[in-house]
Amino acid sequence: MASIFTKIIKGEFSSYKIAENENYYAFLDINPIVKGHTLVVPKKEVDYIFDLEDDIIAGMNVFAKKIAIAIKKVIDCKRVGVLVLGLEVPHAHIHLIPFNHETELNIKNPKLKFSNEEFKQIAKNISSFVN
């Protein structure tokens, strides 16, 4: 059975897409811990990030870098952190989390709520800076 991320990539579920290319897809986390919290996933469904082929994991990091640079241009933050957990969805992925204080990188922090329009605007703003 395909993961929810594969269904998002295939368009079976909607997402607030930031960017995509032939191998990767980036979209806003719908349960963000901060504004701009973004997920980057390979289009190839593999459960564990370190089971990805070397070229796929390397390419995912290069793709994530482009997204992180765009996030930093839109969201007021000192840095964009990278978090890799991988237990909540059986599809390798990277969390890109803008932050000003390290405590903001705690995935257990309360989730923020945004309206559909707010999510769309955040995604559009970040997407506009992706090269």
trRosetta pair geometry for C-beta under 8 A, 3 or more apart (Angstrom, degrees):
i j d omega theta_ij theta_ji phi_ij phi_ji
2 6 4.0 -114 -175 85 107 135
2 7 5.6 129 114 -51 120 82
2 10 7.6 -4 167 2 160 139
2 45 6.8 -136 -142 -71 74 165
3 6 4.8 104 54 4 74 98
3 7 7.2 -136 100 -1 44 87
3 45 5.8 166 14 -139 112 123
3 89 5.7 93 -171 176 124 96
3 90 5.4 -151 -93 71 121 76
3 91 3.9 -164 79 -40 167 122
4 7 5.4 -54 -150 38 37 114
4 8 6.4 42 149 -23 67 101
4 13 6.5 -13 -166 22 80 159
4 89 6.1 -89 44 -134 104 122
4 91 7.6 -137 52 10 63 136
5 8 5.4 -48 -148 33 36 114
5 9 6.4 38 152 -20 65 103
5 25 7.7 159 -179 73 93 127
5 39 7.7 -117 -113 135 117 139
5 41 4.9 -154 -175 -149 137 172
5 45 7.3 152 82 -108 104 94
5 89 5.9 99 -24 155 111 141
5 91 4.1 -146 43 88 133 156
5 93 6.6 -156 -98 -64 158 130
6 9 5.6 -51 -147 36 33 114
6 10 6.3 25 155 -11 65 110
6 45 4.9 -17 -71 -72 124 129
6 91 6.4 -162 -32 -102 85 146
7 10 5.8 -58 -143 44 30 106
7 12 4.0 -78 -166 69 84 119
7 13 4.7 58 124 0 106 106
8 11 7.8 42 178 -69 29 21
8 12 7.4 -77 -60 55 23 74
8 13 4.9 -49 -83 71 65 101
8 14 7.7 -14 -131 103 80 12
8 15 4.6 61 -161 -43 115 132
8 25 7.2 163 111 130 102 148
8 27 6.6 -114 162 23 138 162
9 20 7.8 141 -136 -127 82 139
9 25 5.0 -155 -106 -16 94 162
9 41 7.1 -112 -61 92 119 124
9 43 5.5 148 -163 -128 151 80
15 27 4.0 -17 160 -157 126 155
15 28 7.4 164 176 45 83 69
15 30 7.9 -111 -132 -49 69 108
16 27 5.6 127 70 -169 56 88
16 28 4.0 -16 79 31 122 114
16 30 7.5 138 7 -80 110 80
16 119 4.6 -116 -82 160 151 105
16 120 6.4 -133 -127 -86 106 43
16 122 7.1 33 162 74 144 96
16 123 4.0 -147 168 -58 96 143
17 20 6.5 -45 -162 -24 121 108
17 25 7.2 -67 -130 -169 98 92
17 26 7.3 96 -162 83 62 57
17 27 5.0 -46 -101 -98 45 95
17 123 6.4 85 67 -173 36 133
17 127 7.3 59 115 -89 70 133
18 26 4.2 -55 62 110 113 103
18 27 5.9 -170 1 -94 84 32
18 28 6.8 118 -46 -42 102 70
18 38 5.8 8 -24 -139 153 132
18 67 5.9 74 121 -135 142 110
18 70 7.3 148 -180 94 118 142
18 123 5.7 -124 -80 -150 64 80
18 126 5.2 -40 -133 105 109 121
18 127 5.1 -161 -158 -78 52 82
18 130 6.5 124 155 -48 88 143
19 25 7.9 -174 97 -150 50 40
19 26 4.9 18 52 46 78 114
19 63 7.8 -163 101 -173 121 97
19 66 7.3 -74 76 110 165 117
19 67 6.2 -149 34 -89 124 97
19 70 7.9 120 -25 21 132 162
19 127 6.1 161 -58 -127 79 81
19 130 4.4 -147 -67 165 141 169
20 24 6.6 -162 -143 98 60 55
20 25 4.5 1 -109 -110 106 69
20 26 6.8 -165 -71 22 60 67
20 43 8.0 80 -160 -68 108 113
21 24 5.8 26 45 46 88 81
21 63 6.8 -135 23 -116 121 124
22 43 7.4 -93 150 12 42 150
23 42 6.2 -34 164 -148 82 80
23 43 5.6 -139 -165 18 32 107
23 44 7.4 -21 -154 -9 79 95
23 56 6.8 -151 -175 -131 127 80
23 59 5.8 5 103 125 151 141
23 60 7.7 -115 129 -72 111 72
23 63 7.5 -148 85 -51 100 149
24 40 6.3 2 -177 -174 118 91
24 41 6.8 160 -154 84 70 41
24 42 5.7 -50 -99 -110 73 46
24 43 6.4 -120 -76 -23 21 84
24 59 7.0 -161 -37 129 124 98
24 60 5.7 152 -99 -113 130 70
24 63 4.3 84 66 145 164 173
25 40 7.5 164 84 -152 42 49
25 41 5.4 -18 62 63 89 90
25 43 6.1 95 -17 -76 104 81
26 38 5.7 22 -178 170 100 119
26 39 6.9 176 -147 88 56 48
26 40 4.7 -15 -99 -100 91 75
26 41 7.7 165 -84 18 43 65
26 63 7.2 -168 -43 149 117 106
26 64 7.5 150 -92 -104 124 58
26 67 4.8 -160 -140 -100 166 147
26 96 7.8 3 -148 15 117 134
26 130 8.0 171 61 -106 141 148
27 38 6.9 169 90 -154 22 79
27 39 5.9 -16 64 58 72 92
27 123 7.4 -4 -149 -120 63 123
28 32 6.8 -44 178 -61 93 123
28 36 7.6 -100 -120 -148 99 23
28 37 6.8 82 -160 80 73 63
28 38 5.7 -57 -101 -102 46 68
28 39 7.6 65 158 14 9 81
28 119 5.8 -170 80 -158 155 94
28 122 6.2 80 -93 99 148 120
28 123 5.4 -100 -22 -77 121 98
29 32 4.7 127 80 -81 102 71
29 33 7.9 -2 91 1 146 69
29 37 4.4 -49 36 117 122 105
29 38 6.5 -152 -15 -101 83 14
29 39 5.3 106 -72 -31 83 100
29 95 7.0 17 -57 -130 140 95
30 119 7.5 8 -116 -120 71 146
31 111 4.5 -43 -175 -140 83 141
32 35 6.7 90 127 -92 149 24
32 36 7.4 120 -154 50 147 31
32 37 3.5 159 -139 39 98 126
32 111 6.5 115 65 -157 36 78
32 112 5.1 -31 82 46 91 105
32 114 7.5 21 31 -5 123 118
33 37 5.7 110 36 -80 66 152
33 97 6.6 -2 63 -135 109 127
33 104 7.0 147 129 179 109 69
33 105 8.0 102 99 -137 145 19
33 106 7.2 -167 -168 79 153 55
33 107 6.3 -128 -46 -128 148 39
33 109 4.6 90 -155 69 114 113
33 110 7.6 125 -135 78 73 37
33 111 6.3 -68 -86 -107 55 53
33 112 6.9 117 -153 -6 13 93
34 37 5.3 124 58 -50 67 101
34 75 7.8 91 138 -171 109 145
34 97 5.9 98 37 -166 119 88
34 98 5.9 -132 114 66 134 78
34 99 6.6 -179 -16 -84 169 70
34 104 5.5 40 -60 -179 136 115
34 112 6.9 86 -111 -12 15 137
35 75 5.9 173 104 -124 95 118
35 98 7.3 -38 83 57 66 125
35 112 6.7 -63 -62 90 65 169
35 114 7.6 105 -113 -69 84 133
35 122 6.4 -140 -172 -120 90 138
36 71 5.0 117 176 -153 124 103
36 74 6.6 160 -106 91 127 108
36 75 3.9 -60 -33 -59 159 148
36 77 7.6 -122 63 -22 150 137
36 96 7.9 -74 141 112 87 93
36 97 7.9 123 97 -146 86 38
36 98 4.6 21 85 6 134 126
36 122 6.3 -143 -81 -172 59 118
36 126 6.5 137 -135 -74 91 132
37 95 6.7 -17 -169 -168 91 98
37 96 7.3 162 -156 82 42 58
37 97 5.3 8 -116 -110 83 77
37 98 7.5 -117 -69 20 53 77
38 67 6.0 -144 116 160 152 128
38 71 6.3 -132 2 -81 134 132
38 95 7.5 140 78 -161 45 50
38 96 4.4 -14 65 59 96 107
38 97 8.0 -164 30 -69 63 43
38 126 7.2 -174 -72 163 140 167
39 93 5.2 -4 -170 179 103 130
39 94 7.1 146 -158 74 53 48
39 95 6.1 -29 -99 -100 68 57
39 96 7.6 -168 -79 17 18 81
40 60 6.3 138 135 -173 115 91
40 63 6.3 158 -163 107 130 105
40 64 4.5 -149 34 -93 173 93
40 67 6.0 -176 -79 30 122 157
40 93 6.4 154 75 -161 46 74
40 94 4.5 -13 57 57 102 101
40 96 6.3 61 -16 -22 109 112
41 91 6.0 21 -149 136 129 112
41 92 6.9 138 -143 91 75 61
41 93 4.4 -31 -89 -102 86 96
41 94 7.8 -171 -70 21 45 67
42 45 7.9 -172 91 -71 90 25
42 46 6.9 6 68 25 131 101
42 52 6.4 136 -7 -123 159 133
42 56 5.4 38 -125 178 149 112
42 60 5.4 -67 -67 -83 94 124
42 92 6.0 16 21 78 107 111
44 52 7.5 124 84 -130 118 93
44 56 6.3 -62 43 -135 133 148
45 91 5.3 -60 -140 -119 82 100
46 49 7.8 117 102 -99 107 25
46 51 5.2 -156 172 93 121 104
46 52 5.3 157 71 -82 153 72
46 56 7.9 98 11 114 142 153
46 91 7.3 92 59 -145 37 52
46 92 5.1 1 82 -7 87 119
47 51 6.7 28 61 41 74 142
47 86 7.5 95 159 -178 65 107
47 90 4.4 -33 -121 -171 95 84
47 91 6.7 -50 -107 -75 40 28
47 92 6.8 79 120 -44 15 76
48 51 4.4 80 73 -1 94 111
48 86 6.2 75 -124 173 56 146
48 92 6.4 22 120 -80 12 99
49 52 6.0 -32 -172 -3 44 115
49 57 6.7 99 174 -116 81 113
49 84 5.6 -41 -6 -166 165 131
49 86 5.8 -115 -16 -82 99 141
49 92 4.1 130 -88 -143 61 112
49 93 7.6 -109 -79 25 106 26
49 94 7.7 90 -114 -63 138 78
50 57 7.6 39 -111 -96 40 154
51 92 7.4 -153 53 -60 86 130
52 56 4.5 -121 175 89 109 117
52 57 4.3 133 91 -55 125 95
52 60 7.2 -12 155 -4 167 139
52 92 5.7 -82 -49 35 118 175
53 56 4.6 84 59 7 84 108
53 57 7.1 -170 82 -5 39 86
54 57 6.2 -61 -144 40 28 103
54 58 6.1 25 160 -16 65 112
55 58 5.7 -55 -141 41 30 111
55 59 6.0 31 159 -19 65 111
56 59 5.8 -56 -143 40 26 110
56 60 6.3 32 154 -25 62 106
57 60 5.6 -48 -145 31 31 116
57 61 6.8 32 155 -19 61 101
58 61 6.0 -57 -157 33 32 109
58 62 6.7 29 149 -15 65 105
59 62 5.6 -53 -148 37 37 111
59 63 6.2 38 152 -18 69 105
60 63 5.6 -53 -146 39 32 113
60 64 6.1 36 152 -22 65 107
60 92 7.9 -54 -117 125 172 118
60 94 6.7 146 152 -9 114 128
61 64 5.4 -49 -141 37 32 115
61 65 6.5 43 153 -29 62 99
61 94 7.8 121 -94 -59 60 162
62 65 5.6 -45 -153 24 32 117
62 66 7.2 34 149 -17 60 99
63 66 6.0 -54 -161 30 36 111
63 67 6.8 30 146 -14 66 106
64 67 5.5 -57 -150 39 38 111
64 68 6.1 41 152 -23 70 105
64 82 7.0 68 153 -113 142 117
64 94 5.3 -19 -105 85 146 151
64 96 6.2 179 -164 -68 97 122
65 68 5.6 -52 -144 36 31 113
65 69 6.4 34 155 -21 64 103
66 69 5.9 -52 -150 32 29 112
66 70 6.7 27 151 -15 61 107
66 130 5.7 71 147 -151 104 81
66 131 6.0 -123 -149 52 112 77
67 70 5.7 -58 -154 39 34 112
67 71 6.3 38 149 -24 68 103
67 96 5.9 -173 111 -4 114 170
67 126 7.4 33 -162 165 76 118
67 130 6.3 0 -97 -107 57 112
68 71 5.5 -48 -145 32 34 114
68 72 6.4 34 156 -20 65 104
68 80 4.1 -178 -154 84 96 148
68 82 7.7 -45 -85 -68 139 94
68 96 5.3 -140 -86 -148 84 131
69 72 5.9 -54 -151 34 29 111
69 73 6.8 31 150 -21 61 105
69 129 7.2 -139 115 138 79 111
69 131 7.9 -24 86 12 134 104
70 73 5.7 -56 -154 32 34 113
70 74 6.7 15 155 -7 66 112
70 126 5.0 92 134 -174 109 73
70 127 7.3 55 169 -86 148 13
70 128 7.8 151 -156 66 115 49
70 129 3.7 155 -135 91 85 101
70 130 4.6 -28 -63 -68 155 65
70 131 7.9 -173 -65 -6 106 68
71 74 6.1 -76 -155 44 31 101
71 75 5.5 -17 172 20 76 117
71 77 7.6 -10 135 36 96 137
71 80 5.1 97 82 -100 129 140
71 96 6.1 179 -18 138 160 124
71 98 5.4 -153 152 -61 117 112
71 126 5.6 8 -90 -131 58 118
72 75 6.8 -61 -109 56 24 82
72 77 6.3 -102 -121 65 69 101
72 79 7.6 -30 -102 -146 119 26
72 80 5.5 -104 -59 -31 96 113
72 98 6.8 165 -88 -114 57 109
73 129 4.6 180 67 -145 144 166
74 122 7.6 123 144 -157 139 64
74 125 4.6 124 -139 134 135 109
74 126 5.0 -105 18 -83 157 65
74 129 6.4 -156 -40 7 102 140
75 98 4.2 153 104 42 141 179
75 126 7.8 4 -24 -85 98 104
76 98 8.0 107 73 156 33 136
76 100 7.7 2 126 -63 79 122
77 80 6.5 89 103 -70 143 64
77 98 3.6 -148 -38 179 163 100
77 99 5.7 71 -155 43 118 18
77 100 5.6 -128 -139 -57 62 74
78 99 6.8 -41 47 101 89 59
78 100 5.0 107 -5 -123 101 55
79 98 7.6 174 98 -147 38 54
79 99 6.2 -18 69 61 79 81
80 96 5.4 5 171 -176 116 93
80 97 6.8 150 -165 71 64 33
80 98 5.1 -36 -103 -91 76 61
80 99 7.5 127 -117 14 28 73
81 95 7.9 2 103 107 86 92
81 96 7.4 155 78 -157 46 43
81 97 4.7 -25 62 66 97 93
81 98 7.7 167 15 -96 75 10
81 99 5.3 12 -10 12 116 125
81 104 8.0 159 9 92 137 92
81 105 4.8 -44 91 -104 169 123
82 94 5.9 -28 -156 -171 95 111
82 95 7.1 138 -161 75 42 62
82 96 6.4 -16 -100 -101 64 61
82 97 7.8 177 -77 22 18 82
83 94 7.4 135 67 -169 45 60
83 95 4.0 -20 62 62 98 116
83 97 6.0 23 -1 0 117 125
83 105 6.3 165 -66 -170 124 98
83 107 6.5 165 159 -60 156 112
84 93 7.8 172 -130 92 73 48
84 94 5.8 -36 -86 -111 87 68
84 95 7.3 -169 -73 18 36 82
85 88 6.5 35 105 1 127 100
85 95 7.2 29 1 -9 99 123
85 107 6.5 19 -58 -50 147 169
86 89 7.8 -87 -149 62 40 63
86 92 6.4 -9 -116 -118 113 54
86 93 7.1 163 -93 41 70 72
89 93 6.7 22 72 9 120 134
95 107 7.4 150 11 -95 176 111
97 104 7.0 -179 151 128 116 94
97 105 5.7 135 93 -115 143 72
99 102 6.9 82 145 -96 144 26
99 104 4.0 171 -130 77 106 126
99 105 5.6 -42 -64 -53 161 86
100 104 6.6 73 40 -5 62 148
101 104 5.4 108 68 -12 73 100
102 105 5.7 -46 -170 18 55 115
103 106 6.1 -24 -174 -7 53 115
103 109 7.7 109 152 -80 76 128
104 109 6.9 -12 -146 -37 42 168
106 109 4.8 109 83 -36 93 94
114 118 3.9 -127 -175 93 103 126
114 119 5.0 132 106 -54 125 78
114 122 7.1 -22 -174 -8 166 137
115 118 4.6 99 50 4 76 102
115 119 7.1 -138 93 -3 41 84
116 119 5.9 -54 -151 36 30 111
116 120 6.4 32 152 -20 64 107
117 120 5.6 -53 -147 36 32 114
117 121 6.3 30 156 -19 65 106
118 121 5.8 -56 -148 37 30 109
118 122 6.3 32 155 -19 65 105
119 122 5.8 -56 -148 36 30 110
119 123 6.2 27 156 -16 66 109
120 123 5.9 -58 -148 39 28 110
120 124 6.1 28 155 -20 65 109
121 124 5.6 -52 -142 37 31 112
121 125 6.2 32 157 -21 65 106
122 125 5.9 -57 -149 35 27 111
122 126 6.4 20 157 -12 64 108
123 126 6.1 -59 -147 41 28 105
123 127 5.8 30 157 -23 65 114
124 127 5.7 -57 -141 39 26 114
124 128 6.4 35 157 -32 62 104
125 128 6.0 -52 -155 21 27 114
125 129 7.7 8 153 -6 56 104
126 129 6.4 -74 -168 38 37 101
126 130 7.1 46 143 -38 71 100
127 130 5.6 -44 -153 9 43 117
